[in-house]
Amino acid sequence: MVNKVMNELTPVKKSLLGRNKKPTMKQVRALQYISQGMSKRQAMIKAGYAESSASAPGNMLMKRAGVKQLLDSFKLDLIRAGLTGEHWANKILEWSDATKIDHSQTGPDLNVPDYDTQIKGFDRWHKVMAPESEPSGIKRKLTIEEFIGGDNAPK
C-alpha cells in the first residue's frame, strides 16, 4: 500500500516559496527510509539532505505541506481499509481476553487464559498509552549512591 501511494504521488521540484502540495523526491525517499525503520535523521541524510538540516532540532520534514499531504493520504487509506482507532481498541480488548485450548492427555481439552498473549497485548497498549518520556540516548542511569559517592560507590 505504501509503494502504491508513493508511486501515485509524483514528486515536484522545490518552489521558491516552499508551498508544494506534493512531496519532493527527497521527502518521498526520506519517508520510505523512515518506514523501513530508520530514524528521521538517518533517513534524511540517506535521502540526500545535508547533515546540518537532518540534525537540526525539530527538523521540518514532517511539517512540510507535501509530506503532510502524503501522510494524510495514508491515513485515509487506513480508514477506508477499516483500520480505525475503534478497530485497534477492539483488537486490544480481544488480546486482553485471549484464551487458548489446553490439550490434556488425561482429561478433556480446556479453554484457558492465554497469559502470554494477554501480557503482549498489555505491553502494546501500554506502549501506545504511556510512551517513555525519557530521551532514547540515555546509556545508563546513576543510583543515588553513585551520584553522591562518586568513585567510592559500589559497582
C-alpha positions in Angstrom: 0.0 0.0 0.0 2.8 2.4 0.9 4.5 1.8 -2.5 1.2 2.3 -4.3 0.6 5.7 -2.7 4.2 6.8 -3.2 4.0 5.8 -6.9 0.8 7.8 -7.4 2.3 11.0 -6.0 4.8 12.5 -8.4 7.5 14.5 -6.7 7.8 18.0 -7.8 10.8 20.4 -7.9 11.1 22.7 -4.9 9.3 26.0 -5.5 10.8 29.3 -4.3 8.0 29.7 -1.7 8.1 26.1 -0.5 4.3 25.8 -0.8 4.3 22.4 -2.7 1.3 20.3 -2.1 3.1 17.2 -3.5 6.2 15.8 -1.8 9.7 16.3 -3.3 11.8 13.3 -4.3 13.9 13.8 -1.2 10.9 13.8 1.0 9.5 10.6 -0.6 12.9 8.9 -0.2 13.2 10.1 3.4 9.7 8.7 4.2 10.5 5.4 2.6 13.6 5.1 4.8 11.6 6.1 7.9 9.0 3.4 7.1 11.9 0.9 6.9 12.8 1.7 10.5 15.5 4.4 10.1 15.5 7.4 12.4 14.4 10.7 10.8 18.0 12.0 10.9 19.4 8.8 9.2 16.6 8.8 6.6 17.0 12.4 5.7 20.8 12.0 5.3 20.4 8.9 3.1 17.7 10.7 1.1 20.2 13.5 0.2 19.6 16.2 2.9 22.6 17.9 4.4 23.7 16.7 7.8 23.0 20.1 9.3 19.4 20.0 8.0 18.9 16.5 9.3 20.4 17.2 12.7 18.6 20.5 13.3 16.3 20.3 16.4 12.8 19.7 15.2 13.8 19.2 11.6 11.0 20.4 9.4 10.4 17.2 7.3 7.2 16.2 8.9 5.8 19.8 8.8 6.2 20.3 5.0 2.9 20.5 3.1 3.9 17.7 0.7 4.7 15.3 3.5 1.5 16.2 5.4 -0.5 15.6 2.2 1.2 12.2 1.7 0.7 11.2 5.4 -3.0 12.3 5.2 -3.5 10.1 2.2 -2.0 7.1 4.1 -4.4 7.8 7.0 -7.4 7.9 4.6 -6.3 4.6 3.0 -6.1 3.0 6.5 -9.5 4.3 7.5 -11.0 3.1 4.2 -9.5 -0.4 4.9 -11.2 -0.3 8.4 -8.1 0.3 10.5 -9.5 2.9 12.7 -8.9 3.7 16.4 -12.1 1.8 17.2 -10.8 -1.3 15.4 -7.5 -1.2 17.3 -9.3 -0.6 20.6 -11.4 -3.8 19.9 -8.3 -5.7 19.0 -6.5 -4.8 22.2 -9.7 -5.8 24.1 -9.5 -9.2 22.3 -5.9 -9.6 23.3 -6.7 -8.8 27.0 -9.3 -11.6 27.0 -7.2 -14.1 24.9 -7.7 -17.8 25.6 -6.1 -21.0 24.3 -7.0 -24.6 24.3 -5.1 -26.7 26.8 -4.8 -30.2 25.4 -4.6 -32.6 28.3 -3.6 -36.2 27.8 -5.5 -37.3 30.9 -8.6 -35.2 30.8 -10.8 -33.1 28.4 -9.4 -30.2 26.5 -9.9 -27.0 28.4 -10.2 -23.4 27.2 -7.8 -21.5 29.5 -6.5 -17.9 29.6 -3.5 -17.3 27.2 -1.4 -15.2 29.6 1.4 -14.8 27.1 -0.9 -13.1 24.6 -2.6 -11.1 27.3 0.7 -9.7 28.5 1.9 -8.9 25.0 -1.4 -7.1 24.4 -1.0 -5.1 27.6 2.6 -4.2 26.6 1.4 -2.9 23.2 -1.4 -1.0 24.9 1.0 0.5 27.4 3.5 1.5 24.7 0.7 3.5 22.9 -0.9 4.9 26.0 2.2 5.7 28.1 5.2 6.2 25.8 8.5 6.6 27.6 9.2 10.2 28.5 12.9 9.7 28.7 15.2 10.5 25.8 16.4 7.4 24.0 20.0 8.5 24.2 20.4 7.5 27.9 23.1 4.9 28.2 22.9 4.2 32.0 21.1 5.7 35.0 23.0 6.5 38.2 21.9 5.4 41.6 21.8 7.9 44.4 24.8 6.2 46.0 26.8 6.6 42.7 25.8 10.2 42.4 26.7 11.2 45.9 29.6 8.8 46.4 31.4 9.4 43.1 34.2 6.8 42.6 33.7 5.2 46.0 30.3 3.9 45.2 29.8 0.1 44.9 29.7 -1.2 41.4 
